[in-house]
Amino acid sequence: MITVAGLGFVGLTTALGLAEKGNIVYGFDVDNNKLQTIKNKKLPFFEAGMQEILEKHVNNNFKITQTLEDAVQNSKIIILCVGTPSDETGKADLKYIKSALDTILSSIKKDDKKIIVTKSTIPPSTTQKEIIPYIESKGFKTGVDIFVANNPEFLREGHAWDDFINPDRIVIGSNDDYAKEVMYQIYKTFEVPVHFVSLNTGEFIKYLSNTFLATLISYSNEMSIIADKIGEIDIKTAFKIFHEDKRWYGNPANMQTYAYPGCGFGGYCLPKDTQALVRKSLEFDYNPKILESVLKVNSEIKPHWISKIEKDVPKDSTLTILGLSFKPESDDIRQTPVSEIIRLLSEKGYKKIMAYDPISNDLFKKTYNFEIKYANTFEEAVNYSENIIIATGWKEFIQKKELLKNKNIYDLRYVL
């Protein structure tokens, strides 16, 4: 049996969805008017298709309870779907979560082995740094007599029911095998990938999704402002034609290549064109903050990686760099990120560097005047050092990753 605490947009959708899958679900909300509305088989908000589902399950698989204590005592899993509004500083306010926890923890015994699942959106590290300490301050030991997990939601208003019943993926963040197994039993019937990750990763994935969407919207708005400032640009048509790019609509679409971390973009087009549009915008008295930030982050990602390497690798150590072109399947080394990485490493005092690229060695050597060695083969490069930096995601590196076992690897492209 499952308790869902908080019957707003996310909570009620979750409760009805789990009821639809055959679970007995108790629903509770501190708003008595909302509870009564739901008990009378009426949605407290509009969501296409959910009214019929509500009528089907109320007083059957979905039971409304006036007290959270009773529901908790009858449930193995308690899912928190309460609000986490921003406080005056912009930080997520956990007062509703803590209030729910107070009631939950006062209603259970240590040997009940309850699982508390946070579905409310909370910033990465919140469970680890705030929720677990709060639970343990009440005398419980997490992972022993009470278990915690997070289960981020990816629901779109207007499509919430379909998004819940037909999800792309399900994410469970937990450090406890028991919680993972119980949660898997609930979600295995959805027949989609169920990803078990750490607590922090589960929380981060939700923010990764929302902030990416927010960035796309603001980026599009900034570009519309630039277009207006320059003038004589049909913004609607420009965006519609932009959307015809097969990277958006290909089968399959491969925008994931761009929405993926690495060590920065390079080549001829992206750096040059982004810089040029920034300059043109300034000519028309508009400061393009997003585009300027794009260039700034592209510059900052290299020193970020260098600082990680510098913490672990002594200056007199050997280093192997795999990949010199700015992208795989190309010998283009113009403004390739690895040139900046080698320069920074040299400035930090690393002098024993060997580089290897399947096709770009000679061109890179002629273009950049670095005092480094060049390997003729992948095997020669790997044997040179225990410290491996993967700077380009060539297929050869992935296919021969067995040779990288037991090496100290810095995968700047997250390809392994």
C-alpha positions as a Markdown table, in Angstrom:
| # | Residue | x | y | z |
|---|---|---|---|---|
| 1 | Met | 0.0 | 0.0 | 0.0 |
| 2 | Ile | 1.1 | 3.5 | -0.8 |
| 3 | Thr | 0.4 | 6.9 | 0.8 |
| 4 | Val | 0.6 | 10.1 | -1.3 |
| 5 | Ala | 0.9 | 13.2 | 0.8 |
| 6 | Gly | -0.1 | 16.3 | -1.1 |
| 7 | Leu | -2.8 | 16.1 | -3.8 |
| 8 | Gly | -1.9 | 19.0 | -6.1 |
| 9 | Phe | -1.1 | 18.6 | -9.8 |
| 10 | Val | 1.7 | 16.1 | -9.2 |
| 11 | Gly | 0.4 | 14.3 | -6.2 |
| 12 | Leu | -3.1 | 13.6 | -7.5 |
| 13 | Thr | -1.7 | 12.5 | -10.9 |
| 14 | Thr | 0.7 | 10.2 | -9.1 |
| 15 | Ala | -1.9 | 8.8 | -6.8 |
| 16 | Leu | -4.4 | 8.0 | -9.6 |
| 17 | Gly | -1.6 | 6.6 | -11.8 |
| 18 | Leu | -0.5 | 4.2 | -9.2 |
| 19 | Ala | -4.1 | 3.2 | -8.4 |
| 20 | Glu | -4.6 | 2.6 | -12.2 |
| 21 | Lys | -1.7 | 0.2 | -12.0 |
| 22 | Gly | -3.4 | -1.9 | -9.3 |
| 23 | Asn | -2.0 | -0.4 | -6.1 |
| 24 | Ile | -4.0 | 0.6 | -3.1 |
| 25 | Val | -3.3 | 4.3 | -2.6 |
| 26 | Tyr | -4.2 | 6.6 | 0.3 |
| 27 | Gly | -4.4 | 10.2 | -0.6 |
| 28 | Phe | -3.9 | 13.1 | 1.9 |
| 29 | Asp | -3.8 | 16.9 | 1.7 |
| 30 | Val | -3.8 | 19.5 | 4.4 |
| 31 | Asp | -6.4 | 21.4 | 2.4 |
| 32 | Asn | -9.7 | 20.0 | 3.6 |
| 33 | Asn | -11.6 | 21.7 | 0.8 |
| 34 | Lys | -9.5 | 20.0 | -1.7 |
| 35 | Leu | -9.9 | 16.7 | 0.0 |
| 36 | Gln | -13.7 | 17.1 | -0.1 |
| 37 | Thr | -13.7 | 18.1 | -3.7 |
| 38 | Ile | -11.7 | 15.0 | -4.6 |
| 39 | Lys | -13.9 | 12.8 | -2.4 |
| 40 | Asn | -16.9 | 14.1 | -4.3 |
| 41 | Lys | -15.1 | 12.8 | -7.5 |
| 42 | Lys | -14.3 | 16.3 | -8.8 |
| 43 | Leu | -10.8 | 17.4 | -10.0 |
| 44 | Pro | -9.5 | 20.5 | -8.2 |
| 45 | Phe | -7.8 | 21.5 | -11.4 |
| 46 | Phe | -8.3 | 20.8 | -15.1 |
| 47 | Glu | -6.3 | 17.9 | -16.7 |
| 48 | Ala | -7.5 | 16.3 | -19.9 |
| 49 | Gly | -8.7 | 12.7 | -19.3 |
| 50 | Met | -8.3 | 12.6 | -15.5 |
| 51 | Gln | -11.9 | 13.3 | -14.5 |
| 52 | Glu | -12.9 | 9.8 | -15.7 |
| 53 | Ile | -9.9 | 8.2 | -14.0 |
| 54 | Leu | -10.8 | 10.0 | -10.7 |
| 55 | Glu | -14.4 | 8.7 | -10.9 |
| 56 | Lys | -13.1 | 5.2 | -11.6 |
| 57 | His | -10.7 | 5.0 | -8.6 |
| 58 | Val | -12.1 | 7.1 | -5.7 |
| 59 | Asn | -13.2 | 4.8 | -2.9 |
| 60 | Asn | -11.8 | 1.9 | -4.8 |
| 61 | Asn | -8.0 | 1.7 | -5.3 |
| 62 | Phe | -7.7 | 5.4 | -4.3 |
| 63 | Lys | -8.9 | 6.2 | -0.8 |
| 64 | Ile | -9.1 | 9.7 | 0.6 |
| 65 | Thr | -8.0 | 10.0 | 4.2 |
| 66 | Gln | -8.6 | 12.8 | 6.6 |
| 67 | Thr | -5.5 | 12.0 | 8.7 |
| 68 | Leu | -2.0 | 11.4 | 7.4 |
| 69 | Glu | -1.3 | 9.2 | 10.5 |
| 70 | Asp | -3.8 | 6.5 | 9.6 |
| 71 | Ala | -2.6 | 6.4 | 6.0 |
| 72 | Val | 1.1 | 6.2 | 6.9 |
| 73 | Gln | 0.4 | 3.3 | 9.3 |
| 74 | Asn | -1.3 | 1.3 | 6.6 |
| 75 | Ser | 1.4 | 1.9 | 3.9 |
| 76 | Lys | 4.8 | 0.6 | 3.1 |
| 77 | Ile | 5.7 | 3.6 | 0.9 |
| 78 | Ile | 5.0 | 7.3 | 1.6 |
| 79 | Ile | 5.4 | 9.6 | -1.3 |
| 80 | Leu | 5.8 | 13.3 | -0.6 |
| 81 | Cys | 4.3 | 15.6 | -3.2 |
| 82 | Val | 4.1 | 18.7 | -1.2 |
| 83 | Gly | 5.1 | 22.2 | -2.4 |
| 84 | Thr | 8.7 | 23.4 | -2.3 |
| 85 | Pro | 8.2 | 27.1 | -3.1 |
| 86 | Ser | 11.2 | 29.6 | -3.3 |
| 87 | Asp | 11.9 | 31.6 | -0.2 |
| 88 | Glu | 12.8 | 35.3 | -0.3 |
| 89 | Thr | 16.4 | 34.3 | -1.3 |
| 90 | Gly | 15.4 | 32.0 | -4.1 |
| 91 | Lys | 16.2 | 28.8 | -2.1 |
| 92 | Ala | 13.7 | 25.9 | -2.1 |
| 93 | Asp | 11.7 | 26.2 | 1.1 |
| 94 | Leu | 11.4 | 22.8 | 2.8 |
| 95 | Lys | 8.9 | 23.8 | 5.5 |
| 96 | Tyr | 6.1 | 21.7 | 4.0 |
| 97 | Ile | 8.3 | 18.6 | 3.6 |
| 98 | Lys | 9.5 | 18.9 | 7.2 |
| 99 | Ser | 6.0 | 19.4 | 8.4 |
| 100 | Ala | 4.9 | 16.2 | 6.6 |
| 101 | Leu | 7.9 | 14.4 | 8.0 |
| 102 | Asp | 7.0 | 15.4 | 11.5 |
| 103 | Thr | 3.6 | 13.8 | 11.1 |
| 104 | Ile | 5.0 | 10.7 | 9.4 |
| 105 | Leu | 7.8 | 10.0 | 11.8 |
| 106 | Ser | 5.5 | 10.5 | 14.8 |
| 107 | Ser | 3.2 | 7.8 | 13.3 |
| 108 | Ile | 5.6 | 5.0 | 12.7 |
| 109 | Lys | 7.9 | 2.6 | 14.7 |
| 110 | Lys | 11.5 | 1.9 | 13.8 |
| 111 | Asp | 10.8 | -1.7 | 12.9 |
| 112 | Asp | 8.1 | -0.7 | 10.4 |
| 113 | Lys | 10.8 | -0.3 | 7.6 |
| 114 | Lys | 8.9 | 2.5 | 5.9 |
| 115 | Ile | 10.2 | 4.0 | 2.7 |
| 116 | Ile | 9.8 | 7.8 | 2.3 |
| 117 | Val | 10.0 | 8.9 | -1.3 |
| 118 | Thr | 10.3 | 12.6 | -2.2 |
| 119 | Lys | 8.6 | 13.4 | -5.5 |
| 120 | Ser | 8.6 | 17.1 | -4.7 |
| 121 | Thr | 11.2 | 19.0 | -6.7 |
| 122 | Ile | 14.2 | 19.6 | -4.5 |
| 123 | Pro | 17.7 | 20.9 | -5.4 |
| 124 | Pro | 20.6 | 18.4 | -5.7 |
| 125 | Ser | 22.0 | 17.3 | -2.3 |
| 126 | Thr | 18.9 | 18.3 | -0.4 |
| 127 | Thr | 18.0 | 14.7 | 0.6 |
| 128 | Gln | 21.6 | 14.0 | 1.6 |
| 129 | Lys | 22.3 | 17.2 | 3.4 |
| 130 | Glu | 18.9 | 18.3 | 4.8 |
| 131 | Ile | 16.2 | 15.6 | 4.7 |
| 132 | Ile | 18.3 | 12.7 | 6.0 |
| 133 | Pro | 19.8 | 14.7 | 8.9 |
| 134 | Tyr | 16.3 | 16.0 | 9.8 |
| 135 | Ile | 14.9 | 12.4 | 9.9 |
| 136 | Glu | 17.8 | 11.2 | 12.0 |
| 137 | Ser | 17.4 | 14.1 | 14.4 |
| 138 | Lys | 14.1 | 12.4 | 15.2 |
| 139 | Gly | 15.8 | 9.3 | 16.4 |
| 140 | Phe | 15.7 | 7.2 | 13.2 |
| 141 | Lys | 18.6 | 5.6 | 11.4 |
| 142 | Thr | 18.2 | 5.9 | 7.6 |
| 143 | Gly | 19.1 | 2.8 | 5.7 |
| 144 | Val | 18.4 | 0.7 | 8.9 |
| 145 | Asp | 15.0 | 1.4 | 10.3 |
| 146 | Ile | 13.7 | 3.9 | 7.7 |
| 147 | Phe | 14.6 | 4.2 | 4.0 |
| 148 | Val | 14.7 | 7.3 | 1.7 |
| 149 | Ala | 14.5 | 7.8 | -2.0 |
| 150 | Asn | 13.6 | 10.4 | -4.5 |
| 151 | Asn | 11.4 | 9.9 | -7.6 |
| 152 | Pro | 11.4 | 13.0 | -9.8 |
| 153 | Glu | 8.4 | 13.8 | -11.9 |
| 154 | Phe | 8.5 | 14.8 | -15.6 |
| 155 | Leu | 4.8 | 15.9 | -16.0 |
| 156 | Arg | 3.6 | 18.6 | -18.4 |
| 157 | Glu | 0.5 | 20.5 | -17.4 |
| 158 | Gly | -2.1 | 19.6 | -20.0 |
| 159 | His | -0.6 | 16.2 | -20.6 |
| 160 | Ala | 0.0 | 15.0 | -17.1 |
| 161 | Trp | -2.0 | 11.8 | -17.2 |
| 162 | Asp | -0.4 | 10.5 | -20.4 |
| 163 | Asp | 3.1 | 11.6 | -19.2 |
| 164 | Phe | 2.6 | 9.5 | -16.0 |
| 165 | Ile | 1.0 | 6.4 | -17.6 |
| 166 | Asn | 3.3 | 6.5 | -20.7 |
| 167 | Pro | 6.6 | 7.9 | -19.4 |
| 168 | Asp | 9.8 | 8.1 | -21.3 |
| 169 | Arg | 11.8 | 6.9 | -18.3 |
| 170 | Ile | 11.5 | 6.5 | -14.6 |
| 171 | Val | 14.2 | 7.7 | -12.2 |
| 172 | Ile | 14.7 | 6.4 | -8.7 |
| 173 | Gly | 17.4 | 8.1 | -6.6 |
| 174 | Ser | 18.4 | 6.0 | -3.6 |
| 175 | Asn | 21.4 | 4.6 | -1.8 |
| 176 | Asp | 19.4 | 1.7 | -0.2 |
| 177 | Asp | 19.0 | -1.7 | -2.0 |
| 178 | Tyr | 15.8 | -2.4 | -0.1 |
| 179 | Ala | 14.2 | 0.9 | -1.3 |
| 180 | Lys | 15.3 | 0.2 | -4.8 |
| 181 | Glu | 13.8 | -3.2 | -4.9 |
| 182 | Val | 10.4 | -2.1 | -3.5 |
| 183 | Met | 10.3 | 0.8 | -5.9 |
| 184 | Tyr | 11.1 | -1.4 | -8.8 |
| 185 | Gln | 8.2 | -3.7 | -8.0 |
| 186 | Ile | 5.9 | -0.7 | -8.3 |
| 187 | Tyr | 7.3 | 0.7 | -11.5 |
| 188 | Lys | 8.3 | -2.5 | -13.4 |
| 189 | Thr | 4.7 | -2.7 | -14.9 |
| 190 | Phe | 5.3 | 0.5 | -16.8 |
| 191 | Glu | 7.6 | -1.3 | -19.2 |
| 192 | Val | 10.0 | 1.6 | -19.7 |
| 193 | Pro | 13.6 | 2.1 | -18.5 |
| 194 | Val | 13.8 | 2.3 | -14.7 |
| 195 | His | 17.0 | 4.1 | -13.8 |
| 196 | Phe | 18.5 | 3.6 | -10.3 |
| 197 | Val | 20.9 | 6.4 | -9.4 |
| 198 | Ser | 22.3 | 8.1 | -6.4 |
| 199 | Leu | 20.2 | 10.5 | -4.3 |
| 200 | Asn | 22.0 | 13.6 | -5.7 |
| 201 | Thr | 21.8 | 12.3 | -9.3 |
| 202 | Gly | 18.1 | 11.7 | -9.0 |
| 203 | Glu | 17.5 | 15.3 | -7.8 |
| 204 | Phe | 19.9 | 16.7 | -10.4 |
| 205 | Ile | 18.2 | 15.0 | -13.4 |
| 206 | Lys | 15.0 | 16.9 | -12.6 |
| 207 | Tyr | 16.8 | 20.3 | -12.6 |
| 208 | Leu | 18.8 | 19.3 | -15.7 |
| 209 | Ser | 15.5 | 18.8 | -17.5 |
| 210 | Asn | 13.8 | 22.0 | -16.3 |
| 211 | Thr | 16.7 | 24.4 | -16.6 |
| 212 | Phe | 17.5 | 23.1 | -20.1 |
| 213 | Leu | 14.0 | 23.9 | -21.2 |
| 214 | Ala | 14.2 | 27.3 | -19.5 |
| 215 | Thr | 17.4 | 28.0 | -21.2 |
| 216 | Leu | 16.0 | 27.1 | -24.7 |
| 217 | Ile | 13.1 | 29.5 | -24.1 |
| 218 | Ser | 15.2 | 32.4 | -23.0 |
| 219 | Tyr | 17.8 | 31.7 | -25.7 |
| 220 | Ser | 15.0 | 31.9 | -28.3 |
| 221 | Asn | 13.7 | 35.1 | -26.7 |
| 222 | Glu | 17.1 | 36.7 | -26.8 |
| 223 | Met | 17.5 | 35.8 | -30.4 |
| 224 | Ser | 14.2 | 37.4 | -31.2 |
| 225 | Ile | 15.3 | 40.6 | -29.5 |
| 226 | Ile | 18.5 | 40.6 | -31.5 |
| 227 | Ala | 16.5 | 40.1 | -34.7 |
| 228 | Asp | 14.2 | 43.0 | -33.8 |
| 229 | Lys | 17.2 | 45.3 | -33.1 |
| 230 | Ile | 18.8 | 44.4 | -36.4 |
| 231 | Gly | 15.5 | 44.8 | -38.3 |
| 232 | Glu | 14.0 | 43.4 | -41.4 |
| 233 | Ile | 14.1 | 39.8 | -40.1 |
| 234 | Asp | 11.0 | 37.7 | -40.2 |
| 235 | Ile | 11.3 | 36.1 | -36.8 |
| 236 | Lys | 8.5 | 33.6 | -37.1 |
| 237 | Thr | 9.7 | 32.3 | -40.4 |
| 238 | Ala | 13.3 | 32.2 | -39.3 |
| 239 | Phe | 12.5 | 30.0 | -36.4 |
| 240 | Lys | 10.2 | 27.7 | -38.4 |
| 241 | Ile | 12.9 | 27.1 | -40.9 |
| 242 | Phe | 15.4 | 26.6 | -38.1 |
| 243 | His | 13.2 | 23.9 | -36.7 |
| 244 | Glu | 13.5 | 22.0 | -40.0 |
| 245 | Asp | 17.1 | 21.1 | -39.2 |
| 246 | Lys | 17.4 | 17.3 | -39.2 |
| 247 | Arg | 19.2 | 17.5 | -35.9 |
| 248 | Trp | 15.8 | 18.3 | -34.4 |
| 249 | Tyr | 13.6 | 16.1 | -36.6 |
| 250 | Gly | 15.9 | 13.4 | -37.8 |
| 251 | Asn | 15.0 | 9.7 | -37.3 |
| 252 | Pro | 16.3 | 9.5 | -34.7 |
| 253 | Ala | 17.0 | 13.2 | -33.8 |
| 254 | Asn | 20.5 | 13.7 | -32.6 |
| 255 | Met | 20.3 | 16.9 | -30.5 |
| 256 | Gln | 21.7 | 14.8 | -27.7 |
| 257 | Thr | 25.1 | 15.4 | -29.3 |
| 258 | Tyr | 24.8 | 19.0 | -28.4 |
| 259 | Ala | 22.9 | 18.7 | -25.1 |
| 260 | Tyr | 25.9 | 16.8 | -23.6 |
| 261 | Pro | 28.9 | 18.0 | -21.6 |
| 262 | Gly | 32.5 | 17.9 | -22.7 |
| 263 | Cys | 35.4 | 20.3 | -22.8 |
| 264 | Gly | 33.9 | 23.0 | -25.0 |
| 265 | Phe | 33.0 | 23.6 | -28.6 |
| 266 | Gly | 35.6 | 24.3 | -31.2 |
| 267 | Gly | 36.1 | 24.2 | -35.0 |
| 268 | Tyr | 35.5 | 27.1 | -37.4 |
| 269 | Cys | 31.8 | 27.9 | -37.2 |
| 270 | Leu | 30.5 | 27.9 | -33.6 |
| 271 | Pro | 33.2 | 30.1 | -32.0 |
| 272 | Lys | 33.4 | 32.5 | -34.9 |
| 273 | Asp | 29.7 | 32.9 | -35.5 |
| 274 | Thr | 28.8 | 33.2 | -31.8 |
| 275 | Gln | 31.4 | 35.9 | -31.4 |
| 276 | Ala | 30.3 | 37.7 | -34.5 |
| 277 | Leu | 26.6 | 37.8 | -33.5 |
| 278 | Val | 27.6 | 39.2 | -30.1 |
| 279 | Arg | 29.6 | 42.0 | -31.8 |
| 280 | Lys | 26.7 | 42.7 | -34.2 |
| 281 | Ser | 24.2 | 42.9 | -31.3 |
| 282 | Leu | 26.4 | 45.4 | -29.5 |
| 283 | Glu | 26.5 | 47.5 | -32.6 |
| 284 | Phe | 22.7 | 47.7 | -32.3 |
| 285 | Asp | 22.8 | 48.6 | -28.6 |
| 286 | Tyr | 21.8 | 45.3 | -27.3 |
| 287 | Asn | 23.8 | 43.3 | -24.8 |
| 288 | Pro | 23.2 | 39.5 | -25.6 |
| 289 | Lys | 23.7 | 38.1 | -22.1 |
| 290 | Ile | 23.1 | 34.5 | -23.1 |
| 291 | Leu | 25.4 | 34.5 | -26.0 |
| 292 | Glu | 28.1 | 36.2 | -24.0 |
| 293 | Ser | 27.6 | 33.6 | -21.3 |
| 294 | Val | 27.9 | 30.8 | -23.9 |
| 295 | Leu | 31.4 | 32.1 | -24.8 |
| 296 | Lys | 32.3 | 32.6 | -21.2 |
| 297 | Val | 31.4 | 29.1 | -20.2 |
| 298 | Asn | 33.1 | 27.7 | -23.2 |
| 299 | Ser | 36.3 | 29.4 | -22.0 |
| 300 | Glu | 35.8 | 28.4 | -18.4 |
| 301 | Ile | 35.3 | 24.6 | -19.0 |
| 302 | Lys | 39.0 | 24.1 | -19.9 |
| 303 | Pro | 40.4 | 25.5 | -16.6 |
| 304 | His | 37.8 | 23.5 | -14.8 |
| 305 | Trp | 39.1 | 20.3 | -16.1 |
| 306 | Ile | 42.7 | 21.4 | -15.5 |
| 307 | Ser | 42.0 | 22.0 | -11.9 |
| 308 | Lys | 40.6 | 18.5 | -11.5 |
| 309 | Ile | 43.7 | 17.0 | -13.1 |
| 310 | Glu | 46.0 | 19.2 | -11.1 |
| 311 | Lys | 44.5 | 18.0 | -7.8 |
| 312 | Asp | 45.4 | 14.4 | -8.6 |
| 313 | Val | 48.4 | 14.3 | -10.9 |
| 314 | Pro | 51.9 | 15.5 | -9.8 |
| 315 | Lys | 53.6 | 17.9 | -12.1 |
| 316 | Asp | 56.5 | 15.5 | -12.9 |
| 317 | Ser | 54.0 | 12.8 | -14.1 |
| 318 | Thr | 53.5 | 11.7 | -17.7 |
| 319 | Leu | 50.2 | 12.5 | -19.4 |
| 320 | Thr | 48.6 | 11.0 | -22.5 |
| 321 | Ile | 46.1 | 13.0 | -24.5 |
| 322 | Leu | 43.7 | 11.1 | -26.7 |
| 323 | Gly | 42.2 | 13.2 | -29.5 |
| 324 | Leu | 43.3 | 16.4 | -31.1 |
| 325 | Ser | 40.6 | 17.3 | -33.6 |
| 326 | Phe | 37.6 | 19.3 | -32.2 |
| 327 | Lys | 35.3 | 16.5 | -33.0 |
| 328 | Pro | 35.5 | 12.8 | -34.1 |
| 329 | Glu | 35.3 | 11.8 | -37.7 |
| 330 | Ser | 37.1 | 15.0 | -38.7 |
| 331 | Asp | 40.7 | 16.3 | -38.9 |
| 332 | Asp | 39.6 | 19.9 | -38.2 |
| 333 | Ile | 41.9 | 21.3 | -35.5 |
| 334 | Arg | 40.8 | 24.9 | -35.8 |
| 335 | Gln | 40.1 | 26.3 | -32.3 |
| 336 | Thr | 40.1 | 22.8 | -31.0 |
| 337 | Pro | 39.6 | 22.7 | -27.2 |
| 338 | Val | 42.6 | 20.4 | -26.7 |
| 339 | Ser | 45.0 | 23.2 | -27.9 |
| 340 | Glu | 43.9 | 25.3 | -24.9 |
| 341 | Ile | 44.1 | 22.3 | -22.6 |
| 342 | Ile | 47.7 | 21.5 | -23.6 |
| 343 | Arg | 48.6 | 25.2 | -23.2 |
| 344 | Leu | 47.1 | 25.3 | -19.7 |
| 345 | Leu | 48.8 | 22.0 | -18.7 |
| 346 | Ser | 52.2 | 23.4 | -19.9 |
| 347 | Glu | 51.7 | 26.6 | -18.0 |
| 348 | Lys | 50.9 | 24.5 | -14.8 |
| 349 | Gly | 54.3 | 22.8 | -15.2 |
| 350 | Tyr | 53.4 | 19.5 | -17.0 |
| 351 | Lys | 56.2 | 18.8 | -19.4 |
| 352 | Lys | 55.8 | 15.1 | -20.2 |
| 353 | Ile | 52.9 | 15.0 | -22.5 |
| 354 | Met | 52.2 | 12.6 | -25.4 |
| 355 | Ala | 49.2 | 13.1 | -27.8 |
| 356 | Tyr | 47.5 | 10.8 | -30.2 |
| 357 | Asp | 44.8 | 11.3 | -32.8 |
| 358 | Pro | 43.8 | 8.8 | -35.5 |
| 359 | Ile | 44.2 | 11.3 | -38.3 |
| 360 | Ser | 45.1 | 14.8 | -37.0 |
| 361 | Asn | 48.6 | 14.3 | -35.5 |
| 362 | Asp | 50.6 | 15.9 | -38.4 |
| 363 | Leu | 48.2 | 18.8 | -38.9 |
| 364 | Phe | 48.0 | 19.6 | -35.2 |
| 365 | Lys | 51.8 | 19.4 | -34.9 |
| 366 | Lys | 52.3 | 21.9 | -37.8 |
| 367 | Thr | 49.6 | 24.3 | -36.6 |
| 368 | Tyr | 50.4 | 24.4 | -32.8 |
| 369 | Asn | 54.0 | 24.8 | -31.6 |
| 370 | Phe | 53.8 | 22.7 | -28.5 |
| 371 | Glu | 56.8 | 20.8 | -27.1 |
| 372 | Ile | 55.0 | 17.5 | -26.7 |
| 373 | Lys | 55.4 | 14.0 | -28.1 |
| 374 | Tyr | 53.1 | 12.4 | -30.7 |
| 375 | Ala | 52.2 | 8.7 | -30.7 |
| 376 | Asn | 51.8 | 6.8 | -33.9 |
| 377 | Thr | 49.3 | 4.3 | -32.5 |
| 378 | Phe | 46.7 | 4.2 | -29.7 |
| 379 | Glu | 48.6 | 1.5 | -28.0 |
| 380 | Glu | 51.8 | 3.6 | -27.9 |
| 381 | Ala | 49.9 | 6.5 | -26.5 |
| 382 | Val | 48.3 | 4.4 | -23.8 |
| 383 | Asn | 51.5 | 2.7 | -22.8 |
| 384 | Tyr | 53.2 | 6.1 | -22.3 |
| 385 | Ser | 51.3 | 7.1 | -19.2 |
| 386 | Glu | 49.0 | 6.0 | -16.4 |
| 387 | Asn | 47.2 | 9.3 | -16.7 |
| 388 | Ile | 44.9 | 9.4 | -19.7 |
| 389 | Ile | 43.0 | 12.5 | -20.9 |
| 390 | Ile | 40.3 | 11.8 | -23.5 |
| 391 | Ala | 39.7 | 15.0 | -25.4 |
| 392 | Thr | 37.9 | 13.8 | -28.5 |
| 393 | Gly | 35.4 | 10.9 | -28.6 |
| 394 | Trp | 36.9 | 8.9 | -31.4 |
| 395 | Lys | 35.3 | 5.4 | -31.9 |
| 396 | Glu | 38.7 | 3.8 | -31.7 |
| 397 | Phe | 39.1 | 5.0 | -28.1 |
| 398 | Ile | 35.7 | 3.4 | -27.2 |
| 399 | Gln | 36.4 | 0.2 | -29.1 |
| 400 | Lys | 39.7 | -0.3 | -27.4 |
| 401 | Lys | 38.7 | 0.8 | -23.9 |
| 402 | Glu | 39.8 | -2.5 | -22.5 |
| 403 | Leu | 43.4 | -1.2 | -22.8 |
| 404 | Leu | 42.4 | 1.7 | -20.5 |
| 405 | Lys | 41.6 | -0.5 | -17.6 |
| 406 | Asn | 43.4 | 0.4 | -14.4 |
| 407 | Lys | 44.4 | 3.8 | -15.9 |
| 408 | Asn | 43.7 | 7.1 | -14.2 |
| 409 | Ile | 41.3 | 8.5 | -16.8 |
| 410 | Tyr | 39.9 | 12.0 | -17.3 |
| 411 | Asp | 37.1 | 11.5 | -19.8 |
| 412 | Leu | 36.5 | 15.1 | -20.9 |
| 413 | Arg | 33.9 | 13.9 | -23.4 |
| 414 | Tyr | 32.1 | 11.4 | -21.2 |
| 415 | Val | 32.4 | 8.7 | -23.9 |
| 416 | Leu | 33.5 | 5.7 | -21.8 |
